[in-house]
Amino acid sequence: MEFDWEKLYSRKAAGLILYGRALGLSHGEAEDVLQETFLALMQLTAASSAKMPSQPEHYCLRSFRNRALNYKRTLWRRLTREFESVRWFEKSAGENPAEKMAMKCLAELPSEQRETIVLKIWNRLTFDEIGELLEISPNTVAGRYRYGLQKIKAQLKGANYERERNETIGNAITFVATTSSFGDA
C-alpha cells in the first residue's frame, strides 16, 4: 500500500515552513528544506526494502527539524541569515498592526520558547510529542510554552495599553491569554 504524501504535504507544509522560520531559516530556506525533506521521505519509502514509519507526521517533522538544523550549520548560510535577521518574518501587504506586534514578540523570544510555541500552536503537537521531538521532558516543554506565552502577553499589554486600546490588539491579547497551557498535553 502506497502512502499519500500529497495529503501529508498539504496538511503540514505551511506549519513546517513556519517552524523553519522559528528555527532561524529564511522563508526561502525553509521552503528548500521542506522540499528536500519530502523528497527524501518519498525516496526512503519507495525503496523496496524500506517500510513506512509508524507515525508518518512525527517522522516528517523530525526529519524536517534535523535537515533544518543541518542546513543552518554552514558558514555562508549563517552569514546570509545574520544580514536578514532584521526581517525575521516576511511582511505581507495585508499585515495589520496586531500581526506585526505578534511577529515581533515571537521573534524576540528565546529560540527554545519560540520553537515550542510554533510546534504547539501551528503544528498542533502535544507536550509529549514536542518533548519526544526535542528529546526533553514534557514538563520542560510545558514550562517553555507557558513562559513564552507570558512574555508575549506582557509585551502586547505593555506596548498597546499605554498608547491606545486598539480592539484588534486586544483580541490578540485575549487569544494569547486563553491559549491552553496544559489542556492538550
HUVENUR-V471589 format. One record per residue. N is the residue number from 1. SS is DSSP state (helix for helix, strand for strand, loop for the rest). OMEGA is omega in whole degrees, 0 to 359 (* if undefined). Layout:
n=N ss=SS omega=OMEGA
n=N ss=SS omega=OMEGA
This chain:
n=1 ss=loop omega=183
n=2 ss=loop omega=180
n=3 ss=loop omega=181
n=4 ss=loop omega=181
n=5 ss=helix omega=181
n=6 ss=helix omega=178
n=7 ss=helix omega=179
n=8 ss=helix omega=178
n=9 ss=helix omega=180
n=10 ss=helix omega=181
n=11 ss=helix omega=192
n=12 ss=helix omega=189
n=13 ss=helix omega=183
n=14 ss=helix omega=179
n=15 ss=helix omega=179
n=16 ss=helix omega=177
n=17 ss=helix omega=177
n=18 ss=helix omega=178
n=19 ss=helix omega=176
n=20 ss=helix omega=177
n=21 ss=helix omega=179
n=22 ss=helix omega=178
n=23 ss=loop omega=175
n=24 ss=loop omega=178
n=25 ss=loop omega=171
n=26 ss=loop omega=180
n=27 ss=helix omega=179
n=28 ss=helix omega=178
n=29 ss=helix omega=179
n=30 ss=helix omega=177
n=31 ss=helix omega=179
n=32 ss=helix omega=180
n=33 ss=helix omega=178
n=34 ss=helix omega=181
n=35 ss=helix omega=179
n=36 ss=helix omega=181
n=37 ss=helix omega=182
n=38 ss=helix omega=176
n=39 ss=helix omega=180
n=40 ss=helix omega=180
n=41 ss=helix omega=179
n=42 ss=helix omega=178
n=43 ss=helix omega=179
n=44 ss=helix omega=183
n=45 ss=helix omega=177
n=46 ss=helix omega=179
n=47 ss=loop omega=185
n=48 ss=loop omega=183
n=49 ss=loop omega=182
n=50 ss=loop omega=177
n=51 ss=loop omega=182
n=52 ss=loop omega=176
n=53 ss=loop omega=182
n=54 ss=loop omega=177
n=55 ss=loop omega=186
n=56 ss=helix omega=181
n=57 ss=helix omega=179
n=58 ss=helix omega=180
n=59 ss=helix omega=179
n=60 ss=helix omega=180
n=61 ss=helix omega=179
n=62 ss=helix omega=179
n=63 ss=helix omega=178
n=64 ss=helix omega=181
n=65 ss=helix omega=180
n=66 ss=helix omega=179
n=67 ss=helix omega=180
n=68 ss=helix omega=180
n=69 ss=helix omega=176
n=70 ss=helix omega=181
n=71 ss=helix omega=182
n=72 ss=helix omega=189
n=73 ss=loop omega=183
n=74 ss=loop omega=185
n=75 ss=helix omega=184
n=76 ss=helix omega=178
n=77 ss=helix omega=178
n=78 ss=helix omega=179
n=79 ss=helix omega=178
n=80 ss=helix omega=179
n=81 ss=helix omega=180
n=82 ss=helix omega=177
n=83 ss=helix omega=182
n=84 ss=helix omega=187
n=85 ss=helix omega=177
n=86 ss=helix omega=180
n=87 ss=helix omega=183
n=88 ss=loop omega=174
n=89 ss=loop omega=176
n=90 ss=loop omega=182
n=91 ss=loop omega=176
n=92 ss=loop omega=183
n=93 ss=loop omega=184
n=94 ss=loop omega=181
n=95 ss=loop omega=175
n=96 ss=loop omega=183
n=97 ss=helix omega=180
n=98 ss=helix omega=178
n=99 ss=helix omega=180
n=100 ss=helix omega=182
n=101 ss=helix omega=180
n=102 ss=helix omega=178
n=103 ss=helix omega=179
n=104 ss=helix omega=180
n=105 ss=helix omega=180
n=106 ss=helix omega=181
n=107 ss=helix omega=182
n=108 ss=helix omega=179
n=109 ss=loop omega=170
n=110 ss=loop omega=187
n=111 ss=helix omega=180
n=112 ss=helix omega=179
n=113 ss=helix omega=179
n=114 ss=helix omega=180
n=115 ss=helix omega=181
n=116 ss=helix omega=180
n=117 ss=helix omega=179
n=118 ss=helix omega=179
n=119 ss=helix omega=183
n=120 ss=helix omega=187
n=121 ss=helix omega=187
n=122 ss=helix omega=178
n=123 ss=loop omega=173
n=124 ss=loop omega=176
n=125 ss=loop omega=174
n=126 ss=loop omega=178
n=127 ss=helix omega=177
n=128 ss=helix omega=181
n=129 ss=helix omega=178
n=130 ss=helix omega=178
n=131 ss=helix omega=179
n=132 ss=helix omega=180
n=133 ss=helix omega=184
n=134 ss=helix omega=181
n=135 ss=loop omega=175
n=136 ss=loop omega=182
n=137 ss=loop omega=177
n=138 ss=helix omega=178
n=139 ss=helix omega=176
n=140 ss=helix omega=178
n=141 ss=helix omega=181
n=142 ss=helix omega=178
n=143 ss=helix omega=179
n=144 ss=helix omega=180
n=145 ss=helix omega=182
n=146 ss=helix omega=181
n=147 ss=helix omega=178
n=148 ss=helix omega=178
n=149 ss=helix omega=178
n=150 ss=helix omega=179
n=151 ss=helix omega=179
n=152 ss=helix omega=180
n=153 ss=helix omega=180
n=154 ss=helix omega=179
n=155 ss=helix omega=180
n=156 ss=helix omega=179
n=157 ss=helix omega=182
n=158 ss=helix omega=184
n=159 ss=helix omega=190
n=160 ss=helix omega=180
n=161 ss=helix omega=181
n=162 ss=loop omega=185
n=163 ss=loop omega=183
n=164 ss=loop omega=178
n=165 ss=loop omega=182
n=166 ss=loop omega=183
n=167 ss=helix omega=179
n=168 ss=helix omega=179
n=169 ss=helix omega=178
n=170 ss=helix omega=177
n=171 ss=helix omega=178
n=172 ss=helix omega=178
n=173 ss=helix omega=178
n=174 ss=helix omega=178
n=175 ss=helix omega=180
n=176 ss=helix omega=183
n=177 ss=helix omega=183
n=178 ss=helix omega=179
n=179 ss=loop omega=184
n=180 ss=loop omega=177
n=181 ss=loop omega=187
n=182 ss=loop omega=186
n=183 ss=loop omega=184
n=184 ss=loop omega=186
n=185 ss=loop omega=*
